[in-house]
């Protein structure tokens, strides 16, 4: 149980470790008894799996190539963001890059839920969106956490497992759902500013109408504690001006 909890925490805090599949890892315990004395050994095993890698990677060479691609792609994005004069603008730019360059992937893919899928394939599901946003925030040294839970369509009441982020800005935590800020636009229409920032830097009063935190990542696992976000939405940009583009 402790091993599983540690892995869950490690995986959500270290989104750049995208190539390891936790389901291919197991904790082996070994008990050695001599007379009245018992000693215990613990080690990680891959059981019958060829390695610990997610499907799609077969060797260290392939992993290293993917890591290098991620670094190059992120550095290109960050070079355009780091010059911004405050954290608000940096958050906006990172959010906008993902919305404008990544698509929601309706097809099965081994990289659907990680940053490699977002940067190489440019197609992921909500978990991939949230992990990529956190990765950029981490590189910018802006506090950000990955959050899992349930999303509810307010119009239909339909619920589904979902992932988003909390980001720290000017003394408070706010919610950012990059996935839902990137809705599928039918035809040749363009994404409106209202839709693009509908779930950007939101407070709990509005955000929790459609989002519910899931504190347990796995059944019977520990309950993780998320930051308490502001009740109110972020009220604007520099000097009260809400500059988004």
N, C-alpha and C positions, 0 to 999 in steps of 0.2 A: 504493500500500500504506500509506504513512504517513497519507495523507488518510483512508482507511477506518479505520485504527486510532484516529486522533484523533476521528473522528465517533463510533465505538463508545464510547470513553471518555467523551466529552462527553455522549452520550445517557444513559448509565447513571449519571453523576454529577448530571445536571440533569434530574430526572424531571418538573419542572414545564414543560419544553419539550415538551409532549405533542402539539403540532399540526403538527410537521414530519415529513415522510416522507423518510427518508434514501435510499430506493430511487429517489426522483425527483430526486436530486442526482447530478451527476457532475463530476469535476475535468477541466477542459480545459487542456491545455498548448500553448503557442504558442512556436515557436522562430524567432527572427529572426537571420539571418546576414548580416553585412556584411564582406566580405573574409574575414579570418581570425578575426574576432570574432563570437561568438554570444551572444545574450541570450535569456532565457526568461521567459515570462509565464504565470501560472497564475490561473485564475478558476473559480468554481463556476457551472455551467449547469443549467438545468432541462430541457434538451434539448427534446423535443416536448411536454412536460407544460405545462398552463396555469399551474401554480404549484408550490410546494414543499409544499403542505399535504396532510395525510392525507385520504383519502376521507371525506367527511362535512362538510368545511369547504371553502367556495368563495371566501371573501373575508376581508379583514382585519376587517371588521365582525363576521362570525360568530366569528372567532377571539377578538377582544376581548370579545365577549359571553360566550364560554366561559371565558376567563381570569377574568372578573369573577365568574362563578358559582362557579368553583373557589375563589377567594379568600373569598367569602362562606361557602361550605360549610365550608372548612377553619377559618376563624375561629370559626365556631360550635362546631366540635369542640374546637378548641384552648382556647377560653374555659372549657371544662369540665375541661380537663386541666392548664393552666398553674398552677392553684392548688395542685396536689399538691406535697407537701413534698420529694420526691426523685425521681430519675430512674427508679427501679424502678416507682413508682406511675404515673408518666407513660407508661412503656412498656406497662404493664398496661392502662391506660385506652385508649390508642390501639389496641392489639391488640384489645381487647374491642369497641370501636366498630365496627371493620371486620368482625369475626366476626358481630356482631349486626345489622349493617345492609346488608352486601353479600352478594350471592349469586353462585355460580359460574354463568357464562353458557355454556350449551350451544349457543347460536345464534351464527352469524357476525355480527360487528358491527365497524365501523371503530374503535370505541373500546374494544374488548375488552381491550387491553393497556396502557391508560394511566389516569392519575388522573381524567380527565374522565369516563370510563366508570364508575369507582368512585363518584364523587361525584354525578354527574347521573343516570346510568341505574341505579346501584346494582347493576350486573351486569358482571363482568369474568372473565377467566381468570387463571391463577396470576401472570402477569406484571403484570397490573393490580393484584392484591392486593399484590404485593411493592413496586411503584412507589408505591402509595398509602401504605403503611406507611413507606417511606423519606421520602416527602414530609412526613409528619407529624413524623417524627424530625428532619428537617432544620429544620423550623420551631421545634422544641423545643430545637434546638442539642445534640441527642444524636447522637454519631457513629454512622452507619449506612451500610451499603453494599448495593447490589443484586447478587444472585448468580444466575447462570444455571448450569444443569447438568442432571443426570438424576435423576429420582425413581424409586424401585423399590418396588412393593407387596410388602412382606415376605411376605404370605400367598400371593400368586399368582406372584410373581417378574416380573410385568409391569413394563416400563420405559417411561418417557415423558419428553420434554423438560419441564423444570420450572424454576421461579424461586422464590427465597426471599430472606431477609435475614440479615446479621450485624449485631448491635448491640453497642455498647460500654457496659459497666456495671461500675462498681467495679473498674477495672483490668484487666478481661478482656473478650474478645469472645465472644458467644454467638449461636447460631443461632435464628432465629424463622421458622417456616413458617406464615404466617397462613392460607394456602389450605387446608392439610391440617388446621388447627385449626377449619375451618369445613366439616365434612363434610355431605353431604346427608342430612337426617333423613327417613326414610320415615314417612308418616302424620302423626299429631298428636304424635309424641314430641318431647321436648325434648333439647337438646344437653347432655350431662353435663359436669361440670367436668373429668373425666378426659380426655374427648375434646377439650374446648375448649383445654386446655393441654398436649396430648400432644407438641407440637413447639414449645413455648415456652421460650426461654432454655436451649437444649440444648447440651451439650458434644459434642465429636467422637466420644467413645467410643460414644455412643448414636446421634447424628444421622447419622453416616456409614454406619450400617448400611442406611439407606434413601435417602441422598442422596450424590451424587457431583458435585463441582465440575467445570464445563466452563470451562477457562481461556481457550479461544478462542471468541470470540463469533461469528466467521464463519470459514469454511474458509480456511486459509492466512493467517489474521490472526495478530497477535502474541498471545503468552500473557500474560494479565493476572494480576497477583498479588493474591490476596485476603488479608485478615487471617487470622492463625492463631488459631482459636478455642480456648477452654479445652477441656481433655480431659473435664472433669467438668461436669455440669449446674449451673446456678445453684442454690444450696443454700437459698434462702429469701428472705424479705423483710426488713423492718426488724427488727433485733435477733433475727434467726433465725426470725421468724414468716413463713410463706408465706401472705400475704394476697392473694387474687387478685380478689375481687369488691368 
